[in-house]
Amino acid sequence: MLMRESIEEDVLLDIRDLETHFYGEESVTRALGGISFQVKKGETLGVVGESGCGKSVTALSILRLLPKLSARTVGGEIRFHGRDILELSDREMRKIRGDQIAMIFQEPMTSLNPVYTVGHQIAEAVQIHTKASRSVAMEKAEEMLRLVRIADPERRVNNYPHELSGGMRQRAMIAIALACSPELLIADEPTTALDVTIQAQILRLIVDLKERTGTAVMFITHDLGVVAETCQRVIVMYAGRIVEQANVIDLFARPAHPYTQGLMRSVPDRRRGRQRRLPEIPGIVPNLREPIVGCSFAPRCPFAIDICRDKTPILRDVGSSHAAACWRAEEVMGV
Amino acid sequence: MAGFIFRRLVSTIAVMAMVGIFVFLLLRLAPGDPAAMIAGRSATAEMIAGIREKLGLNDPMPVQFIRWVRDMLGGDFGTSIFAGRPVLELISQRLEPTLSLSILTMILSVTVGVSFGILAAWRTGGLVDRLLAAFSALGYSVPVFVIGYFFIYFFAFRMHWLPVQGYVPIEGGFRPWFVHLILPTVALGFGYIAFIARVTRASMLEVLSEDYMRTAAAKGASSYAMLFHHALKNAGVPILTVIGISFAYLIGGVVLTETVFNIPGIGRLVVDAINNRDYPIIQSVLILTSGLYVLINLTVDLAYTLIDPRIRY
């Protein structure tokens, strides 16, 4: 018992068998098919996968921000500091959102409210979670803008979102998210919608702020390059499940799932030159409205054998703190 | 902004000039000779000719028009053919009931309509939403005189809760004034409540699915703050537009309502004037209401800038 507690002491978020479904007119989409992972205090965890694999659904499930009418978390636990947040009342959940767990989104252009100033929107987060007065909160907003390195913060606090560029808006979003010093920051593709040069700046900013504040970061992306630069551990998701989990060095050195390998091959590499066409993973993502028999990646997998098509592989250890959901992981790693 | 207001005022002059010409011609082109009407049935041709001369009806049209405009700018809107009293005096006597009814109706329609719409959007498909669908079908399709007579029959005649008809000036006490206005206000407001609620609902639904609403939720904002702070202001522009339109349409509704509830307001004045071909009254009311429309439009356009910082003139 003592052992277990000491192990779990540094676990901030512990997700077990999380299942989230989307409800359509006549069908149910199993967006998350029972995933389990942990986020430790102060670490940066990458969550990687193609669009539609369940990355964002995982994030929204954690914050309980799924669309009310069409989606529901139907099973599992999300333990934050040991408490299952799926059991909390709406009121208790609101106290966690923005204060202990904050989130930044993919679309900086539309994620800020157009009719309020940036300063107002940062100050609002402060005022929701502290007893700060309006003027104290506005001072805090200015300080946050300085922290996210927006030039001229005393002027920018009074700007409306449409007066800022995309990069500045994403900085403002980060300022909102970090205003209450959260323990966990969920960044859902924060750089996808930005220019390449701005992407690098925003990434560096997030990494820097993480170092300074000690916030744990869950970094959702489809870009393995981003993962390599920012994360310590990585989860690879496919069709609503985790297919591989490893620390970043092991993952890049010895990927144990054919899907991870496929993703890595489709990252452009300057050393390989321009002429070659970028390899892609053949086939399409499975339809999650229908039950999947066997491994969900089998139809696209070069390693697939009979067992892959019949039995669903579970996530199993293939090295120290390296796990993969593949019947032939050892052979895959050997390739 | 100052430039915009200036340009709008200039264009207002142009609009009012067009209205003026139209209203002026309306009188001249309409069948029936005002001079003959004033003179009465038993008048001789000489009497009619005398009246024509006195009214200046023999002058060329442009001369008559300029004289008419000049008089109006000087505050002289002419004299009623039937009552023989200045039109402006007649109108100002009738102003209070009409203003009371209009303002109460707008307050009722905006508060009830907007809250109804917000609640329906908040819980789409819920009880309030379905209630609104039923209510707005009724509000749109049942005309104010049907609702009015039904209200009179039920609330006044059968239940004796409220007075049947009539109007008590506010100097006669707030309570009797208000009690007499309840039924007409609700009857007239019915359609506007439905209209404003539908637009509010649609506008709110659109806003509620915006990315920034998710950002607000991720901050930990309460449902109340989400709806009223984040969503309503963004949904405000279309809502404000329909409130402006409602205000403009209100004047038509007021005429019917005043007739049904026997309220001595401008609506009744106009109906009587039309029946009597009392042209100076018709003209003046047309000009004044046109001016009011233009003013409401300008106010609504200016109010947009208070709601949405992206709107700049």
Chai-1 contact restraints between the chains, C-beta under 6 A:
chainA,res_idxA,chainB,res_idxB,connection_type,confidence,min_distance_angstrom,max_distance_angstrom,comment,restraint_id
A,L65,B,A217,contact,1.0,0.0,6.0,A-B,restraint_1
A,R94,B,G220,contact,1.0,0.0,6.0,A-B,restraint_2
A,R97,B,A218,contact,1.0,0.0,6.0,A-B,restraint_3
A,R97,B,G220,contact,1.0,0.0,6.0,A-B,restraint_4
A,G98,B,K219,contact,1.0,0.0,6.0,A-B,restraint_5
A,G98,B,G220,contact,1.0,0.0,6.0,A-B,restraint_6
A,M103,B,A218,contact,1.0,0.0,6.0,A-B,restraint_7
A,E107,B,D211,contact,1.0,0.0,6.0,A-B,restraint_8
A,T110,B,D211,contact,1.0,0.0,6.0,A-B,restraint_9
A,S111,B,D211,contact,1.0,0.0,6.0,A-B,restraint_10
A,S111,B,Y212,contact,1.0,0.0,6.0,A-B,restraint_11
A,S111,B,T215,contact,1.0,0.0,6.0,A-B,restraint_12
A,L112,B,Y212,contact,1.0,0.0,6.0,A-B,restraint_13
A,N113,B,Y212,contact,1.0,0.0,6.0,A-B,restraint_14
A,N113,B,H230,contact,1.0,0.0,6.0,A-B,restraint_15
A,V115,B,K233,contact,1.0,0.0,6.0,A-B,restraint_16
A,V115,B,N234,contact,1.0,0.0,6.0,A-B,restraint_17
A,V115,B,D308,contact,1.0,0.0,6.0,A-B,restraint_18
A,A125,B,K219,contact,1.0,0.0,6.0,A-B,restraint_19
A,I128,B,G220,contact,1.0,0.0,6.0,A-B,restraint_20
A,Y160,B,P309,contact,1.0,0.0,6.0,A-B,restraint_21
A,H162,B,R310,contact,1.0,0.0,6.0,A-B,restraint_22
